[in-house]
Each structure stands twice: as structure tokens, then as C-alpha cells.
Amino acid sequence: FRMFITSWGLTSFLLLLHSTIVGSTREFSNKCASKGTPSTLPHGIKIALPYKVSAIFTDWKANTTSLIEEMWHDSSYVIETSTRSAFVKWSTIGKQLLRSNETDCAVETEVKLFPLPSDISNTLLLNVSSLSGIVNSIVDRNITGYSGDYGVDSGVNRTEWKEWIGCLNVNSTSSVIAVEVVYIDDSLNLTSTSKNLSVLSIVISVYENADIDSNMSYRISFDFSPIRQPNDLHSHLEINHGIICGGLSSENISIEFPEVFEAIYSRQWLNSSVSGKVAYYHGEMIAESVIDGRAHLLNETFSNDVYLVVYHLLQGKEFVFSSSNACEMKDSGAKVSALDLFVPHNLTFTLYANFTRQKISTVEYRAPWGKDNVVEMVLHDSNLSMVSIYSKGTLESVSSFTVKDSRSGDAVDIGSLLRSCFCRYSSDHVSFLLKGVSMDKLMMWRDLKQVDEKIAARLISLQNGTTISPYRLSFLYIGDSEGGVVKDNTRVILAVADELQAPTEMTSSAFLTLLNTSLAHGISFQISDNEIWEAAKEPLTTYPSVVPSFSGYTGGSMLVLALFMVMLGAIVGSGGVYVVLRRQRISTLAYQVFE
């Protein structure tokens, strides 16, 4: 029986119920003319918290029908009414009640589901602020009426219900209000959930008098059923995005970032499309943006292009890379907070949602920004989770900032965010290691104090879809120095390696030729013309390999070492031994630096 009530059979049951009790819609006989056993409605059919219930509300005189869906949980509830032409929702935010539709919302003092004629409102004194209020106020009136038992056999089970009719005179007139309630017999010992849905229908009619053929002046009806969409309450409490409610109390809020997190963001703004990601590690944050359009950075306006912008907030640095111009690094001149990159300054926010799900507290705030924009901010347990900017009154976000799953380990590596360019600090010496394919290539850098400051390298941005063979590139800068000053005869050697093969030494000109035939835009280096390298007077410093699979000596190095051992036993003479040892020392040191 319970499955019958809460499944597809409910619709057929209600149709049968109407045809059995009230007949066709054109025949509303006054049932107050009939008599039966006097009774009042049992209080067990009242709707108790929490509940989810739907009702089809019909105003027979106005010939209108609407669907009402209501959920109530503790102190939070939401009521939605929808017709063919309009949708209205009442919901609680904090201790305030909001009335909203698709385009606006405002604070209300009470819910008004539908208008009632004065005859009904003055006589029944119904609470029309909720479906439960309507049912419970009728039961609490303890109106004396007449009841009868009914049933129908489905072939498998027999469904039984009760019909109760209560009649009241309208003040001192001859008019009569008939209240018809159809409900499941409470003696069936239904569960508490089923009891909340034990009322199947309520019909309220106004007749000129108590005669059976009296003219009807007004009629409304409710057909109750389990809620059609068993969504969680918090999803219904949310107000449509891009909407600001009038009358809500505002407050200043403080935002906290998780200790470690990554985030992604996108923005369509001022004829530009911006997307990027953020890495945050214990107060150090790096943000990377890809701008397609006109860039506005550091109080400068750049022409239409594709830009890669990297912010290092802890250092106050900003890297600006263009797909068609040389990369450059600028100092922003001021420390900027993480939130300042994505949220306008000095906004006053208002609470729009506050609920707990799976032991995680979620709070949503909104703030108007200018005349046409709304900023929405979502916090999970006080930590920033998402920021979105909407054009006011629309459902499409023009800017979003979403925190992804927190990383568990390493400090932020700015090199892991630089994808499209080589660049260098103007006040330091940097060595580069490039590894990757297409737009997923990764550049990492290590500090080498011995690198000549005048040497720079840059790689022009790749077009989307450009693919090259996997390669590994190491730069070795070696030069003579006197008194800590590097001379101009600095030399460059590059080591290129396939991921699955041993490294192969290659001159810079050969490397440029290889990459320029593979890349759409090509690359260029600012290096000395003479590519013959020589060892520095000071001992070279070796660095651990970034790619462990390439650590150790190469095959060529091992071959040279074996030949050296043979020659050492065969060659006699101090001059020859000295020359060999001298050459082997330089070669070994060079390979160590390469690796």
C-alpha cells in the first residue's frame, strides 16, 4: 500500500479519488446537505517536521493551477510555487525570509501562497503561509463534520481512505463554507514519514446556502503527494546566481586560504578572455594568467595578443610574456593579497546561504560591484572555495576562481608555472632546464651564480597544437673571471637528450636548427658567436640532476674512461700522462655539469 501511495500509482489514485468523491469539474454538489456520523479531524494527520510535500493548487473560479513544493527542516524551509507564467520562491536565510523569482528577490515578512476571498479568510482563519499551515490550522479548528469510509481494490491490494466534510456558516449570512478532507486512516499505523503525507486532498468551497443544488461562488483544492524532486534542502535555499536581494543585512567578512592549495580561474572581461591557475603554499602564492585579447597590467595597456602573466605575490614580481614579443619581468612595486587578484576591493558582502553537509560547513556571500555586477564567494569551513562574478540578473558567470584539491607536499615552484618562455632575473644568474611537449611543456630553473649576466635565452610561445619530440635541454655557461667579474668570452654548450636515450651533446646552432624546423615560431638565443668552450679557472660546481633518469655518466663518458685506463697502462712518459690526465679532468667535470 505504501509503495502504491508513493509511486506511479499515486497519480491514478488521485484521479480516481476525484471522480469518486467530487465527480466532474462541472458538478460541485453541496455536500453540506448530507448528514452522517459527527466527527472531527484526527490530530494525527497534521504535518510534522521535517517534511517534504507537494500540492497541486487549483482556483476553480479563476481557472488557474499552480504547483507548490515545500520542504522544512529545523528552522530552514523553502516554498516554491510555479505556474505557466511565473515562478516564486520563499526561503529562509539566517532569520530572514526572502521572496525571489528568476530575476530579483527581496526580504518579506510572511509567505502568501495564494489570495483568499474574505468569506474564507474571515471564517476559517487559515494559515496560508505553508502547506503544513493550511492542513494543521484546519485540524486545530476542531470543526465538527461528517466522515465516511471508502476503498478501492487494485487487484492486489485494497486502498482505504476517509472522507471528512465540515461545514461552517459565513458570519450571519446564509452562505456556507464546505471543507472536504481526504486522508489515510490513522489506524493503519503508518510511519512518521507516511503520516506527513497522510492527507491526500483538501477542497474548500463557498455556497450560497446549505441546499444540495446551491450555487457555488468559490472553490479551491489541494492534491497532496510526496515531493516530486527529492533534492537536498540547501540546493533549494540557494538564490539564483547573479541576483542581489534588497533588504538583507550586510556584513564585513574575513577570508582565509587553506595552508596549501591549487586553484583555477577564468574571466571574460573588457574584450579579453583570461584563464589561469594559482599555487599557494603557506603564505607564498603564484598566479598564472593566459590572456587572449587586450591586457591591462601594471598600469600599462598592451595591444591585442596572447599573453602569459605570472604573479609572484611574496616577491611582488610580475612576469609578462607575449606570443609575439620578447618576454620581460617587471616589479609590481607593491605586495598584493591573493584575493585582490580575483575580487574587487572594498566590497560589503551579504549572507546568502549557510548549511552543513557531510560535516562541512558551507557559507555563500554576495556583494554588488558597480551597477551591473555581482560577486559571489563560497567558503568551506571558513576557507575560500570559490569566487564568481556575474553580470547582474544573469545566470552566466563572467569570472570564476575555484580552489581545487589541496596539494600535500612541496613548496610552490614558480618554474613549474612558466610554460611558454625562457626568461631570467635582471639581477641574478639563472640556468634553465626545459622538458616537455606541445603546450604541456614544463620549464624549471636553478640558480647558477657563475652564469654571465649578459647571456639570455628566450623561447617564443608555441601555437596551440604544436608538437615536437620529447627533449631535454641543459645549458652550461662557463667563462673566465677575474676578481669576480665574468669576461666577455663566455661560452655556451647545450646537451639535448631524448627521454628514452642517453644525452647527446649538441652545439647551440645545431639545437636552434633542430627546434626551428619543429616549432611554428622558432626560437632564438642571445649568445656569443664562438661556441668553443673552455674550463673556468675556478673549480666548477656540480648540481644534482632534476631528472634522475639522466644522472651519472653517459655511454660516451664510460667509453672515454675505458680508453683512458688502457692508455694509462700503455703510455710511458710523464709528458703524455700529464696531457691525458689534463684532458680527462676537463671532460669528466663537463659531463658532471651536463647531468
QUIKAJO-V389815 format. One line per field, one symbol per residue. phi: phi as a letter, one per 40 degrees, with the letter a starting at -180 (. if undefined). burial: I if it has 16 or more other ideal C-beta (glycine too) atoms within 10 Angstrom, else O. A space follows every 10 residues. Layout:
phi = ???
burial = ???
This chain:
phi = .cccccbccc cccccccccc cbgcccbbcc ccccbaccab cccccccbcc ababacbbbc ccfbbabbbb bbafcbaabb babcbabbbb acbgbbbbba bcbaaacbca cbcacbcddc ccccfcccca cccccccccc cfccabbabb aaccgbbbcb abbbbbbbcc fbcccbbbbb bbacccccfc ccccccbccc abbbbbbcac ccbcccbaab abbcacccbc cccccccccd cgbbccgccc acbbbbbddb ababaaabaf gbbbaiabbb afgbbbbbbb bbiccbbfgb bbccabbbbb bbcccgbbbb bbcbbccabb ccgacbcccc cbbdcfcbcb cbaaabbfgb cbbbbbacbg cbbbbbbbbb fgccbabbbb cdgbbbccaa abccdccbbc ccbcccccbb bcaaccbabb bbbbaibfcc cbbbbbcbcc cccccbbabc dcccgcbbcd abbbbbbbac abggbccccc bbbbbbacdb bccbcacccc cccccccbcc cgbabcbccc bccaccccdc bcbcccbdcb cgcccccccc cccccccccc cbhccccccc cccccccccc cccdc
burial = IOOOIOOOII OOIIOOIIOO IIOOOOOIII IIIOOOOOIO IIOOIIIOOO IIIIIOIIII OOOOOIOIII IIIOOIIIII IOOOOOOIII IIIOOOIIII OOOOIOOOOO IOIOOIOOII OOIIOIIIII IIIIIIIIIO IOIOIIIOOO OOOOOOOOIO IIIIIIIIOI OOOOIIIIII IIIIIOOOOI OOOIIIIIII IIIIIIIOIO OOOIOOOIII IIIIIIOOOO OOIIOIIIII IIIIIOOIOO OOIOIOIIOI IIIOIIIIOO OIOIOIOIII IOOOIIIIII IIIOIOIOOO OIOOOIIIII IIIOOOIIII IIIOOOIOIO OIOOOOOIOO IIIOOOIOII IIIIIOOOOO OIIIIIIIIO OOIIIIIIIO OOOIIIIIII OIOIOOIIII IIIOOOOOOO OIOIIOIIII IIIIOOOOII IIIIIOOOOO IOIIIOOIOI IIOOIIIIII IIOOOOOOOO IIIIIIIIII OOOOOIOOOI IIIIIIIOOO OOIOIIOIOO IIOOIOOOIO OOIOIOIIOO OOIOIIOOOO OOOOOIOOOI OOIIOOIOOI OOOOOOOOOO OOOOOOOOOO OOOIOOIOII IIIII
